[in-house]
């Protein structure tokens, strides 16, 4: 099935868009987005850089709802990255980011 899909569709790599987050999200989500992208840009190798979560994780306007969204949607993805060793080279930074999410 995977090969059949790949033959029929183009795959385009897209970098998460700060402009989208700035336009739609509230201040807390904008900060969360910038912090996480900065971690990946500063510390990730080429393979791990492709794993930076997209801007759709950060599109909550309401700063009161943002912490829950980060905990429910983003944190499990980052925890999976840690458990699978995808971000081994900068795992301390990802753990610190996850602790910040929990502190919100």
Secondary structure, DSSP 8 states (H G I E B T S, - for coil): -HHHHHHHS--------HHHHHHHS-HHHHHHHHHHHHHHHHH--HHHHTT---GGGG----HHHHHHHIIIIIHHHHHHHHHHTTTGGGHHHHHHHHHHHHH-
